[in-house]
Structure formats: C-alpha cells, structure tokens
Amino acid sequence: MRNLLATVLLSQGTPMLLAGDEFGHSQEGNNNAYCQDNELTWLDWERAAGAAPQRQAAFVRKLVRLRRMYPQLRRRRFFRDRVDGGPLEVAWYRPDGAEMGPADWHDAQGRALMIRLEGPVQAVPAAGGSEPAASLLVLLNAGDGAVEFQPPAALGSLHLLLSSDEQAGPVEHGSPRRVAGKALEVLRGGGSR
C-alpha cells in the first residue's frame, strides 16, 4: 500500500487520492461507490484511529511534505535532455549504478532500478520553501528479495528522506544501499537535510 501511495505522490502531474486512502480504506474493488450506501464506502473512523492506520497516514503526510519541498516532484513541463551542458533532468540507472540502456528496458526479469531527478528550472511554486538544487534518487525494488543499489558517486553523500520499509536503516556514505523486497526509498544527494 505504501509503495502505491508513494508512486502516486512521487509521479509527475496532479496526484489524486480518495478520502481514506491515507489510512488504507478500501472499496473492495468496487468502482462505482455512488451506488453504495453501506459499510463498503463509509469511512471507518474507529479503525482509522488505530496504530497501523496512523503510521500509514504519517507516511502519506511525509510524502506530501516531500512533494512540496522538492520541485523535481511537481514539474510544469516535460523532462528534457541536458540543458546548457548540465546533467540530465531525469536519468535511469540499474542497481549496479550504470545508466540503463535499451536491453535493460526489455529485460523481463528486471525488478529494480534507480531514478535520478534534478531540480527543474520551472517548478510549480509551493509554500514552505523548496530545494531546487538538490538531486533526488528514487530506489525501486519490485522483486521479492532485497537488492543492493550502488548510487552514482556524483551525488556525493546521500540522506534518506523516505522509505516504504519501516525497518530501513541509515545511509552509510560510499556503501551500497540495501533495499528490502517490494520497497522503495527516496534519497537526497549532498547537503545536510
């Protein structure tokens, strides 16, 4: 559930959440809630007050804060190639740190990748400040087992901003980053935040 919510809130465009998504409300696959006036669509506020739903809601709040803070996550235009000889605005890497090529995109067994997002020139303004110069690195592991990622050295020291795995440990500078199966992480390159 955390991975799906993170996918929505880390993607470009306008995120769309329904009331209750932040604490795990489900309509059991029913796509027409307007014809239901029963427990299927009612929000269970007693369940929402429990410890697990509250941790889930805190995770969503953290995602929303990240989206507000980093303009890379709310762009006004499509990504472009290198601008004025600078870095790519978006780059895709294999877990070993090499840039992905055509064969990697067609690898049916591939279950992990890294996405590097550079701060855009034009971003949607957000209240509370932003970090336009930061590089963000999203580590995605859709496999069942843990994967070791070798982040690009050019990012310098990395700081963990978010993990869908509650057991994620701290980032050790220069070491590969081990990401649990079916988990994602967001790291910030350089700086002290």
Backbone as JSON, one array per atom type, in Angstrom:
{
  "sequence": "MRNLLATVLLSQGTPMLLAGDEFGHSQEGNNNAYCQDNELTWLDWERAAGAAPQRQAAFVRKLVRLRRMYPQLRRRRFFRDRVDGGPLEVAWYRPDGAEMGPADWHDAQGRALMIRLEGPVQAVPAAGGSEPAASLLVLLNAGDGAVEFQPPAALGSLHLLLSSDEQAGPVEHGSPRRVAGKALEVLRGGGSR",
  "N": [[0.83, -1.19, 0.0], [1.95, 1.24, 0.8], [3.89, 1.57, -1.18], [2.29, 1.94, -3.46], [0.93, 4.33, -2.81], [3.17, 6.02, -2.61], [4.04, 5.9, -5.25], [2.01, 7.29, -6.56], [2.23, 9.87, -5.36], [4.88, 10.58, -5.88], [5.01, 10.75, -8.56], [4.89, 12.61, -11.66], [2.61, 15.3, -12.41], [-0.81, 15.82, -11.32], [-1.55, 14.56, -8.19], [-3.99, 12.16, -7.29], [-6.03, 11.34, -4.74], [-8.34, 9.44, -2.82], [-10.69, 10.08, -0.18], [-9.7, 8.58, 2.76], [-7.78, 6.95, 1.61], [-5.33, 7.52, 2.72], [-5.22, 6.11, 5.1], [-5.71, 3.48, 4.45], [-8.3, 2.76, 3.59], [-10.61, 0.8, 1.8], [-12.59, 0.01, -1.05], [-13.08, -2.48, -1.75], [-12.55, -3.08, -4.43], [-14.73, -2.07, -5.79], [-15.87, -0.03, -8.29], [-17.82, 1.87, -8.48], [-18.82, 3.76, -6.33], [-20.94, 5.41, -5.87], [-23.32, 4.06, -6.02], [-23.48, 2.73, -3.69], [-24.49, 2.72, -0.42], [-23.46, 1.97, 2.21], [-21.49, -0.09, 4.49], [-19.38, -0.58, 2.78], [-18.51, 1.78, 1.52], [-18.49, 3.66, 3.53], [-16.45, 5.55, 5.74], [-14.4, 4.12, 8.16], [-13.93, 5.34, 11.02], [-13.15, 4.57, 13.57], [-11.43, 2.39, 13.13], [-9.52, 3.78, 11.69], [-8.29, 5.26, 13.66], [-6.53, 3.56, 14.83], [-3.23, 2.15, 15.57], [-1.7, 1.15, 13.31], [-3.08, 2.24, 10.98], [-2.62, 4.96, 11.61], [0.17, 5.16, 11.43], [0.37, 4.72, 8.73], [-0.99, 6.98, 7.73], [0.77, 8.95, 8.64], [2.96, 8.38, 7.02], [1.93, 9.12, 4.52], [1.59, 11.86, 4.96], [4.28, 12.58, 5.15], [5.11, 12.03, 2.54], [3.63, 13.99, 1.16], [4.8, 16.31, 2.21], [7.4, 16.0, 1.16], [6.83, 16.24, -1.56], [6.0, 18.9, -1.66], [8.35, 20.19, -0.87], [10.37, 19.55, -2.74], [10.9, 20.58, -5.92], [11.37, 18.95, -8.11], [9.49, 17.02, -8.09], [7.12, 18.08, -8.92], [6.71, 19.23, -11.59], [6.34, 21.68, -14.24], [6.64, 21.22, -16.91], [7.62, 18.84, -19.47], [10.3, 16.49, -18.94], [13.62, 17.27, -20.02], [16.48, 16.69, -22.18], [19.99, 17.09, -21.52], [20.55, 20.35, -20.35], [22.08, 23.23, -21.35], [24.57, 21.94, -21.19], [24.49, 20.81, -18.69], [23.52, 18.35, -16.14], [21.39, 15.51, -16.95], [17.87, 15.99, -16.68], [16.3, 13.94, -15.8], [17.36, 10.71, -15.06], [18.0, 7.27, -15.57], [18.94, 4.37, -13.85], [20.58, 1.18, -13.48], [20.6, -1.24, -10.78], [23.35, -1.6, -10.27], [24.48, 0.86, -10.69], [25.05, 1.71, -13.25], [24.02, 3.56, -16.16], [20.81, 2.95, -17.56], [20.21, 1.05, -20.48], [18.8, 0.25, -23.77], [18.54, -2.6, -23.74], [18.23, -3.12, -21.03], [15.71, -2.04, -20.49], [14.12, -3.85, -21.77], [14.43, -6.17, -20.4], [12.89, -8.8, -19.12], [13.16, -9.89, -16.61], [14.02, -7.92, -14.98], [13.69, -6.16, -12.01], [14.31, -4.0, -10.49], [15.36, -0.6, -10.16], [16.93, 2.65, -10.4], [16.03, 6.07, -10.15], [17.07, 9.21, -11.04], [16.5, 12.51, -10.23], [16.82, 15.79, -11.2], [16.78, 19.18, -10.03], [14.3, 21.23, -11.46], [14.18, 23.96, -13.85], [11.82, 25.41, -14.05], [9.34, 25.17, -11.78], [6.33, 24.17, -10.11], [5.23, 26.55, -7.88], [5.57, 26.27, -4.33], [4.35, 26.38, -0.99], [6.3, 26.98, 1.93], [8.94, 26.75, 1.11], [11.57, 25.4, -1.0], [13.83, 23.0, -2.49], [15.6, 23.52, -4.94], [18.17, 22.93, -6.02], [18.91, 20.41, -5.27], [19.63, 16.95, -5.81], [17.52, 14.23, -6.35], [17.17, 10.8, -5.59], [15.49, 7.98, -6.45], [14.92, 4.81, -5.34], [13.84, 1.8, -6.5], [12.49, -1.31, -5.78], [10.97, -3.95, -6.96], [11.11, -6.62, -6.7], [11.05, -9.8, -4.9], [13.11, -10.34, -3.07], [15.76, -8.67, -1.18], [17.69, -5.99, -2.63], [20.87, -4.76, -3.56], [21.82, -1.51, -4.13], [23.93, 0.58, -6.0], [24.5, 3.71, -5.66], [24.96, 6.53, -7.92], [28.19, 7.96, -7.87], [28.54, 10.67, -8.24], [26.58, 11.99, -6.84], [27.41, 12.41, -4.3], [27.37, 12.53, -0.71], [24.59, 10.82, 0.65], [21.23, 11.21, 1.83], [18.66, 9.74, 3.62], [15.36, 10.27, 2.83], [12.86, 9.13, 2.72], [11.29, 5.97, 3.17], [9.55, 3.08, 2.17], [9.76, 0.89, 3.65], [9.56, 0.11, 6.93], [11.67, -0.79, 8.43], [14.02, 0.22, 7.43], [17.43, 1.12, 7.44], [20.01, 3.56, 8.41], [21.75, 5.63, 5.96], [24.89, 4.73, 4.73], [27.73, 6.41, 3.94], [29.17, 6.08, 0.75], [28.77, 3.36, 0.66], [27.03, 0.51, -0.75], [23.46, 0.65, -1.09], [21.11, -1.16, 0.59], [18.02, -2.34, -0.25], [14.94, -3.47, 0.81], [12.86, -6.22, -0.33], [10.08, -5.5, -2.47], [9.94, -2.72, -1.91], [10.52, 0.86, -1.68], [12.7, 3.7, -1.81], [13.54, 7.1, -1.1], [16.15, 9.24, -1.68], [18.29, 11.99, -0.9], [20.73, 13.79, -2.57], [23.89, 15.02, -1.48], [24.35, 17.96, 0.62], [22.77, 18.76, 3.82], [20.24, 18.11, 4.76]],
  "CA": [[0.0, 0.0, 0.0], [2.85, 2.39, 0.84], [4.52, 1.72, -2.5], [1.31, 2.51, -4.38], [0.75, 5.73, -2.45], [4.38, 6.73, -2.99], [4.05, 6.0, -6.71], [1.09, 8.38, -6.92], [2.71, 11.17, -4.89], [6.19, 10.89, -6.44], [4.87, 10.87, -10.01], [4.6, 13.94, -12.19], [1.19, 15.54, -12.59], [-1.62, 16.07, -10.13], [-1.9, 13.32, -7.5], [-5.41, 12.01, -6.98], [-6.3, 10.42, -3.65], [-9.7, 9.45, -2.3], [-10.78, 10.14, 1.27], [-9.45, 7.28, 3.38], [-6.59, 6.29, 1.04], [-4.18, 7.74, 3.6], [-5.17, 5.11, 6.18], [-5.97, 2.14, 3.96], [-9.7, 2.45, 3.29], [-10.79, 0.1, 0.53], [-13.96, -0.24, -1.5], [-13.05, -3.88, -2.19], [-12.54, -3.13, -5.89], [-15.95, -1.51, -6.37], [-15.53, 1.21, -8.99], [-18.96, 2.77, -8.52], [-19.22, 3.96, -4.95], [-22.18, 6.19, -5.8], [-24.49, 3.18, -5.86], [-23.32, 2.02, -2.41], [-24.68, 3.49, 0.8], [-23.3, 0.95, 3.25], [-20.14, -0.19, 5.05], [-18.37, -0.64, 1.72], [-17.98, 3.11, 1.21], [-18.38, 4.5, 4.72], [-15.14, 5.56, 6.37], [-14.39, 3.53, 9.49], [-13.07, 6.24, 11.78], [-12.58, 3.85, 14.71], [-10.27, 1.66, 12.62], [-8.53, 4.77, 11.27], [-7.6, 5.77, 14.85], [-5.59, 2.54, 15.29], [-1.81, 2.43, 15.41], [-1.23, 0.9, 11.93], [-3.57, 3.3, 10.08], [-2.0, 6.23, 11.92], [1.51, 5.13, 10.83], [0.15, 4.87, 7.29], [-1.32, 8.39, 7.49], [2.01, 9.72, 8.83], [3.75, 8.14, 5.81], [1.35, 9.95, 3.46], [1.94, 13.25, 5.28], [5.69, 12.75, 4.8], [5.14, 12.1, 1.08], [3.11, 15.3, 0.76], [5.85, 17.29, 2.54], [8.47, 15.86, 0.16], [6.34, 16.79, -2.83], [6.02, 20.35, -1.53], [9.7, 20.69, -0.69], [11.25, 19.31, -3.88], [10.22, 20.9, -7.18], [11.54, 17.86, -9.07], [8.31, 16.16, -8.0], [5.93, 18.8, -9.38], [7.19, 20.0, -12.73], [5.37, 22.3, -15.14], [6.89, 20.81, -18.29], [8.24, 17.53, -19.61], [11.74, 16.41, -18.75], [14.42, 17.49, -21.22], [17.85, 16.2, -22.12], [20.93, 18.04, -20.9], [20.29, 21.76, -20.6], [23.31, 24.02, -21.24], [25.68, 21.07, -20.81], [24.32, 20.31, -17.33], [23.1, 16.96, -16.03], [20.04, 15.18, -17.4], [16.86, 16.3, -15.67], [15.92, 12.63, -15.26], [18.25, 9.64, -15.54], [17.59, 5.95, -15.1], [20.11, 3.55, -13.58], [20.43, -0.18, -12.98], [21.07, -1.3, -9.39], [24.82, -1.53, -10.18], [24.86, 2.25, -10.87], [25.24, 2.05, -14.67], [22.8, 4.08, -16.8], [20.06, 1.92, -18.25], [20.2, 1.07, -21.94], [17.63, -0.42, -24.35], [18.42, -4.0, -23.3], [17.73, -3.12, -19.65], [14.28, -1.77, -20.51], [13.43, -5.02, -22.31], [14.75, -7.32, -19.57], [11.67, -9.24, -18.45], [13.48, -10.27, -15.23], [14.42, -6.73, -14.24], [12.72, -5.79, -10.98], [14.83, -2.91, -9.67], [16.02, 0.49, -10.87], [17.06, 3.93, -9.71], [15.67, 7.25, -10.93], [17.7, 10.43, -10.54], [15.74, 13.7, -10.62], [17.49, 17.05, -10.92], [15.87, 20.3, -9.83], [13.93, 21.86, -12.72], [14.25, 25.41, -13.96], [10.48, 25.91, -13.74], [8.56, 24.23, -10.97], [5.12, 24.72, -9.53], [5.59, 27.11, -6.57], [5.0, 25.6, -3.17], [4.55, 27.07, 0.28], [7.24, 26.32, 2.81], [10.27, 26.66, 0.55], [11.89, 24.23, -1.81], [15.24, 22.67, -2.63], [15.76, 23.34, -6.38], [19.48, 22.47, -6.46], [19.15, 19.06, -4.8], [19.35, 15.78, -6.65], [16.79, 13.18, -5.66], [17.38, 9.47, -6.13], [14.42, 7.08, -6.05], [15.33, 3.42, -5.49], [12.64, 0.97, -6.6], [12.73, -2.75, -5.8], [9.7, -4.67, -7.08], [11.36, -8.05, -6.5], [10.73, -10.36, -3.58], [14.27, -10.27, -2.18], [16.48, -7.4, -1.07], [18.62, -5.67, -3.71], [21.85, -3.74, -3.24], [21.93, -0.45, -5.13], [25.15, 1.37, -5.95], [24.14, 5.04, -6.16], [26.01, 7.23, -8.66], [29.14, 8.66, -7.0], [28.42, 12.12, -8.44], [25.6, 12.56, -5.92], [28.05, 12.68, -3.01], [26.73, 11.88, 0.43], [23.15, 10.67, 0.48], [20.43, 11.29, 3.05], [17.38, 9.07, 3.45], [14.2, 11.12, 3.06], [11.63, 8.35, 2.85], [11.36, 4.56, 2.82], [8.29, 2.38, 2.4], [10.12, -0.17, 4.59], [9.72, 0.69, 8.27], [12.9, -1.3, 9.02], [15.17, 0.76, 6.7], [18.48, 1.68, 8.28], [20.61, 4.81, 7.92], [22.6, 5.56, 4.77], [26.32, 4.78, 5.02], [28.38, 7.09, 2.81], [30.04, 5.28, -0.1], [28.39, 1.94, 0.67], [25.79, 0.2, -1.47], [22.23, 0.8, -0.3], [20.31, -2.38, 0.55], [16.58, -2.04, -0.2], [14.16, -4.7, 1.0], [11.95, -6.59, -1.41], [8.82, -4.77, -2.55], [10.09, -1.46, -1.18], [11.15, 1.97, -2.38], [13.3, 4.72, -0.97], [13.9, 8.38, -1.72], [17.37, 9.77, -1.08], [18.7, 13.31, -1.36], [22.16, 13.85, -2.76], [24.59, 16.18, -0.95], [23.66, 18.8, 1.6], [22.66, 18.26, 5.19], [18.85, 17.85, 5.16]],
  "C": [[0.88, 1.26, 0.0], [3.5, 2.63, -0.52], [3.55, 2.34, -3.5], [1.07, 3.99, -4.08], [1.97, 6.57, -2.83], [4.46, 6.91, -4.5], [3.16, 7.15, -7.17], [1.7, 9.73, -6.57], [4.1, 11.55, -5.39], [6.14, 11.06, -7.95], [4.6, 12.31, -10.41], [3.09, 14.08, -12.4], [0.49, 15.75, -11.26], [-1.97, 14.76, -9.45], [-3.38, 13.31, -7.14], [-5.58, 10.93, -5.91], [-7.77, 10.54, -3.26], [-9.66, 9.54, -0.78], [-10.62, 8.74, 1.83], [-8.26, 6.55, 2.8], [-5.41, 6.4, 2.0], [-4.13, 6.77, 4.77], [-5.65, 3.73, 5.74], [-7.42, 1.77, 3.73], [-9.79, 1.81, 1.91], [-12.28, -0.02, 0.21], [-14.07, -1.63, -2.1], [-13.15, -4.0, -3.7], [-13.77, -2.56, -6.56], [-15.62, -0.16, -7.0], [-16.68, 2.2, -9.06], [-19.52, 2.94, -7.12], [-20.54, 4.73, -4.81], [-23.41, 5.31, -5.62], [-24.42, 2.39, -4.56], [-23.55, 3.01, -1.26], [-24.67, 2.5, 1.95], [-21.84, 0.93, 3.7], [-19.03, -0.21, 4.0], [-17.73, 0.73, 1.47], [-17.88, 4.02, 2.43], [-16.96, 4.43, 5.28], [-15.26, 5.06, 7.8], [-13.42, 4.32, 10.36], [-12.47, 5.56, 13.01], [-11.35, 3.08, 14.28], [-9.15, 2.63, 12.24], [-7.73, 5.32, 12.44], [-6.59, 4.77, 15.39], [-4.15, 2.88, 14.96], [-1.34, 2.25, 13.96], [-1.77, 1.94, 10.95], [-2.95, 4.66, 10.36], [-0.56, 6.29, 11.4], [1.41, 5.32, 9.33], [-0.15, 6.34, 6.95], [-0.09, 9.28, 7.67], [2.93, 9.57, 7.61], [3.24, 9.02, 4.67], [1.66, 11.43, 3.71], [3.39, 13.54, 4.9], [5.85, 12.84, 3.28], [4.69, 13.47, 0.58], [4.13, 16.39, 1.06], [7.0, 17.22, 1.53], [8.05, 16.49, -1.16], [6.36, 18.32, -2.79], [7.44, 20.9, -1.51], [10.56, 20.59, -1.95], [10.53, 19.54, -5.2], [10.4, 19.83, -8.26], [10.29, 17.0, -9.14], [7.03, 16.84, -8.47], [6.29, 19.76, -10.51], [6.05, 20.57, -13.56], [5.52, 21.85, -16.58], [7.54, 19.43, -18.29], [9.73, 17.61, -19.32], [12.44, 16.65, -20.08], [15.78, 16.82, -21.04], [18.72, 17.27, -21.47], [20.62, 19.47, -21.32], [21.59, 22.51, -20.35], [24.48, 23.18, -20.73], [25.57, 20.51, -19.4], [23.88, 18.85, -17.32], [21.71, 16.75, -16.64], [19.05, 15.53, -16.3], [16.3, 15.03, -15.04], [16.86, 11.61, -15.88], [17.84, 8.35, -14.85], [18.82, 5.06, -14.97], [19.7, 2.13, -13.17], [20.89, -0.19, -11.52], [22.59, -1.2, -9.24], [25.34, -0.11, -10.42], [25.11, 2.66, -12.31], [23.92, 2.59, -15.24], [22.12, 2.96, -17.58], [20.12, 2.14, -19.76], [18.98, 0.32, -22.46], [17.45, -1.86, -23.87], [17.86, -4.08, -21.88], [16.22, -2.9, -19.61], [13.48, -2.97, -21.0], [13.73, -6.29, -21.52], [13.52, -7.7, -18.75], [11.91, -9.63, -16.99], [13.86, -9.07, -14.37], [13.33, -6.3, -13.26], [13.17, -4.6, -10.13], [15.5, -1.87, -10.56], [16.09, 1.71, -9.98], [16.67, 5.05, -10.67], [16.31, 8.46, -10.26], [16.93, 11.61, -11.11], [16.52, 14.94, -10.22], [16.44, 18.14, -10.76], [15.57, 21.0, -11.14], [14.1, 23.38, -12.68], [12.91, 26.02, -13.59], [9.73, 24.84, -12.99], [7.31, 24.93, -10.5], [5.48, 25.27, -8.16], [4.88, 26.36, -5.45], [5.27, 26.42, -1.93], [5.58, 26.3, 1.08], [8.62, 26.12, 2.23], [10.48, 25.41, -0.27], [13.39, 24.1, -1.93], [15.56, 22.47, -4.11], [17.1, 22.75, -6.8], [19.75, 21.02, -6.07], [18.88, 18.03, -5.89], [18.58, 14.79, -5.79], [17.07, 11.86, -6.36], [16.29, 8.57, -5.56], [14.9, 5.66, -6.36], [14.07, 2.56, -5.45], [13.04, -0.5, -6.67], [11.38, -3.46, -5.8], [9.87, -6.17, -6.89], [11.01, -8.49, -5.1], [11.87, -10.22, -2.58], [14.9, -8.89, -2.16], [17.44, -7.24, -2.24], [19.58, -4.61, -3.2], [21.98, -2.78, -4.41], [23.25, 0.27, -4.92], [24.83, 2.75, -6.52], [25.28, 5.69, -6.92], [26.88, 8.06, -7.73], [28.99, 10.17, -7.09], [27.44, 12.77, -7.46], [26.21, 12.89, -4.56], [27.35, 11.93, -1.89], [25.21, 11.9, 0.24], [22.45, 10.68, 1.83], [19.08, 10.66, 2.77], [16.25, 10.03, 3.8], [12.95, 10.32, 3.35], [11.92, 6.9, 2.48], [10.0, 3.93, 3.09], [8.51, 1.2, 3.35], [10.38, 0.45, 5.95], [11.02, 0.26, 8.94], [14.16, -0.72, 8.36], [16.16, 1.41, 7.67], [19.05, 2.96, 7.7], [21.48, 4.56, 6.69], [24.06, 5.65, 5.22], [27.03, 5.31, 3.79], [29.33, 6.14, 2.07], [29.71, 3.8, -0.16], [27.17, 1.72, -0.2], [24.6, 0.31, -0.53], [21.38, -0.45, -0.48], [18.84, -2.01, 0.75], [15.82, -3.35, -0.14], [13.28, -4.98, -0.21], [10.64, -5.83, -1.31], [8.85, -3.47, -1.74], [10.68, -0.39, -2.09], [11.7, 2.94, -1.37], [13.55, 5.97, -1.79], [15.08, 8.93, -0.94], [17.66, 11.15, -1.67], [20.21, 13.33, -1.44], [22.74, 15.13, -2.2], [23.81, 16.89, 0.13], [23.54, 18.12, 2.95], [21.24, 17.94, 5.63], [18.52, 16.4, 5.06]]
}
